[in-house]
Amino acid sequence: MDFLRLIRYKNLLMVLLTMVLTKYALIDSIFFSDLSFKNYTLIHTTYLGITLTHYQFIIFAFSILCITAGGYIINDIFDIETDKINKPLKVIIEKSISKKKAWILYYSSSILGLFLGIYISFTTGNSLYSFFFIGTILALFLYSKYLKKTLFIGNLLVSVLLGLVLFITILFNEPKAHNSNLLEVISNTATSFRLLFIMITYIIFSVLTNIIREIIKDIEDINGDLKIKAKTLPILFGRKRASKVAFFFSAILLVFLLIVLQSLISDYVLLTYGILFILLPLLYFMYKLWISESKKEFSFLSNLMKVIMLFGILSMVLFKLK
């Protein structure tokens, strides 16, 4: 159980859910749904098949999960002293698991993830994609060792890395089309643009929600961060101002969400889902954020934002049901 807590199994399940729904709900619905001529569809398009088979996808997903788990482990290794202050009852390293064992787990998880990532890149003819796995491991190490203590850079980096999960999943799983005539070329291009638009929408949502949550977590952890002389937003500008920065990004997310919902005005299912499960919780989140002051309140906000993120991911299922 301590090992599961160390690798943040709940967060890993969220990452896995994102990858599974991206492949089997989002991509499948766009490229293989039974569409009509009225919607400028791909009814004439012939596909050579999806880049990753089910077996290959399992390897790909396991690679991402191993690298992500390694990121959580290395983060806890460098955060031992701060965690003793911020969450003394939840400290695992040096209590349940030795620091030496934690390092072994980090290297094992990261190397396995890297090996599987390189393997799947080469076997699918996308050798250059290997750099995504190498770069992610390096970025997670730099974040945990140095960038987490800096002003906003660390928050932005880890948020972009989480958005990268969706991007790389689409990159590996977009179907290869056989363009035998002009109609198929046009039809494939139109569908690729549609997938690109949806991908960008989800990535922006992911990055914004994670930036907000990262700032809130920094507010929660301000006492421990002070001990290691970190230069996070709450330490340099105070909790109240930091919460207002989080509110500012929440307002950007709100505007972005309203624009997306406006574009779904004719799709009643997605529109209703977006209003009930994303927009209204976000409005409540912003209200609570404006008045929150205690660590307990910010902890509640962090969990609430995680719920909003979950509902955002689950919205992919609606594409499959349409």
N, C-alpha and C positions, 0 to 999 in steps of 0.2 A: 504493500500500500504506500509506503514511503517513497518507493521508486516511482510509482504512478504520480504521486504529488510532485516529485522532483521534476518530472518531464511535463507537468501541467496537462494531464491527460484530457481534461475538459476542453482546453484550448486546442489540443491536437485533434479532438473529435470535430471541432468547429472547422479546422483546416481541411480535414478529410471530407466533411460534408460539403464544403465549398467546391472541392475538386470533383466529387461524385456528381453533384447537381450541375456543375458546369458542363461536364461531359455528357451525362445521360439525360439531363432535362433541357438545358439551354441549347447546346450544339445540336442534339438530336432533333429538337423541335424546329430549329431554323432550317436545317439541311434535309431532313427526311420526313417532314410533315406533309400531309396530303393537301396541297394548296391549289388555288385556282388561277386562271389567267388574269382575273381582275386585280389580283394582288401582286402582279409582276413576279411570278414565282418561278421555281426551278423545275417545273413539271417535265421539261425536256432534258434536263441535265443528267448525264451519266457519270456516276462517281466510281473511282477506282477503289474506294474504301477509306475508312478512317485511318489516320496515321497510326494510332495505337490500338492494338487488339485488347481484349479484356485482360489477358495475361500480362501484356506489356503495361497496361494501365495500372495494374496492381503493383508492378515493380516501380513504375514512375511515382505513384502515390506513396509507396513505402519509402522511397528515396527522400521525398519532400518531408515526410513525417520524421524520418531519422535526423535530417538536418535541422528541422525545427526543434525537435527534442534536444539536440545538442546545443542549440541556441539558448534554451531555457536553463540547461545545466550549467553552461559557462557563465550565464548571467548570475545564477545563484552562487557560484564559486567566488566571483568577484564582489558579491553583495553580502557576504557573510556578516560583516560588522554592521552594516546598515540594517540588515534584516533582524539582528539581535535587538535593535531599538524599535524598528517599525512594526515588526510582527514576531515577537519573541516566541510565541507559542507555535508558530508555523515554520520555525527554522529546522531544516533537515540535515544540511551538511554540517559536520562536526558534532552532531547529536545522534542521528540515526544512521547516517552514512558518512564515512570518513572522507576527508578532503582528497586523499589519494585515490580512493575508489571513485569519487565523483569525477576526477580527471580522467580515469580509465574509461568511465562511462561516456564522458564527453568525446574523447578521441575515437572510441569504438563506434558511437552513434554517427559522428560526423564523417568518419572515413567510410563506413558502410553506406551512408547516404550518398557520398561523393562517388563511390565505386558504382553504385546502382544507377546514379544519374548519368555518369559517363557511359556506362554500358547501354542504357536505353537510348542515349543520344546517337551513339555509333551504330547500333543495330537498326535504327530507323532512318539512317542516312542524314542525320542532323548533327554532325560532330561538333559544329560551332556552338550548339546549345549547351555543351558541357560547361562553358564559361559561366552560365547562369548558376550552376551548382557551386562551382569554385568561388565565384564572386559572392554568393550568398553566405557561404561559410566564413569567408574573410570578413564580410560586412558585419555579421553577427558577433564575431570575436572583437572587432574594433569597437562596435557599439557597447558591448559589455565592459571592455577594458578602459576605453577612453571617452567615447562620444556620449555615453549615457549621462556623464557628469557635465556636459556642456549645455549652453543655452540653446534649446530648441532643435539643434542639429540631430541629436539622438532621437528625439520624438519623431522628427520628420523621416529619418532613415528607417526606423522600425515600422512606421506606417506604410512607407513605400514598399518595403519588403513583403508586408502582408498583402498589399495590392498586387505584388508580383506573382503571388500564388495563382491568382485568377488568370493573369496574363499568360504565364508559362503553360498553364493547363490548356488554354485555348490554342496556344502556339503548337503544342504537341498533338492536339486532337482535332484540329480543323481538317475536314475531309479533303482528299486530293481529287480534284475534278479533271475529267477528260474533256477537253474542249475540241469537239470535232467540227463545230460550225459556229457561225457568228451569233446565233441565238443563244447557244450555250455560253459563249464568252460573256455576252451582255448579262445573262441571267446569273452566272456565277459571280460576276463583278457586283451586281446589285445585292446579292445575298451576303457577300463578303463585307460590303459596306454596312449592311444591317447588323451583322455580327460585330463589326468594329464599333458601331455606335452603342450597342448594348454593352459590349465589353468596357468601353470607356465610362459608361454610366455606372456600372458596378465598381470599377476601379476607383473612380472619384468618391463614390459613397464609402468604399472601404477605407480609403486614405483619410478622408475627413473624420469619419467616426473614430478611427484609431488615433488620430492626432488629438482629438478631444479627450479620449480616454487616457492617453498617455499624460496629458497635462494634469488631469484629475489625479492620476496615480502619483505624479510628482508632488502634488499638494498633500496627498495622504502621507507620503514618505519624507516630508520636509525635515523632520527631526533627525532621521538617520543620515540623510544627505548632507546635513550641516556638519555631521561628525567627520565625513570624508572630504569636506570642503568642496562639494560639488557646486556648480554654477547653473543650477536649473532655474527655470522661470520663477517659481515661488520663492526661492532663496534670494534672487537678485531684486525682485519687484514686490515680494510679499504675496501671501495667499489670496488676498482680496483682488489684487490686480491680476494675478494669474487666473483666477476664476473668471474674470471679465474677458481675458484672452480666450479662454475656453468657450465663453458665451459668444464671443465674436465668431469663432469657427462654427459654433452651433447655428448662428444666424446665416452664415454662408451655406451650411448644409441645408437649412430650411429653405432658402431661396432656390438652391439647386433642386431640392425635392419638389418644390412647387412647379418649377419649370418642367421637370420630368412628368409630374402628374397632369400638367396641362397638355403635354403631348399624348397622354393616354386617355384623353377626354372621351374618346369613342370606344375605348376598351373598358367596359364597366367592371369586369372582374378584377383586372389589375388596378384600376382606379380605386375601387372600394377597398381592396386589400391595402393599397398604399396609404390611404387615408386612415383606416382603422388601426393598422398594425405598425405603421412607421411614422406618419405625420402626427397623429394625436399623442403617441408616446414621446415623440421628440418635443412637442410643445410643452408637455408636462415636465420633461427633463429640463428644458430651458427655464421654466418657472422655478423649479427646485434649485437649479444651479445659481440663479440670481440671488436667492435668499440663504443658501447653505453657508455654514461657517465651521461646523465641527468636523472632525475626522470621520465620525460615524456617518454623517450626511454625505460626505464626498465618497465614502465607500459604497453607499447606496447608489449614488449617481454612476459610479464606475460599473456596477452590476446592471443598472438600468440601461446604460449605453451598450453593454454586451448583449442584452435582450434585443435592443433595436437592431444591432448588427445581425443577430440570428434571424430576425424576421426579414431583414433585407436579403439574406442568403436564401431563405426558404421561398422567397417570391419567385425564384427560378422554376419551382415546381409548376407554377401557373402557366408557364410557356408550354410545358409538356401536356397540360390538361386542356389547352385551348383547341 
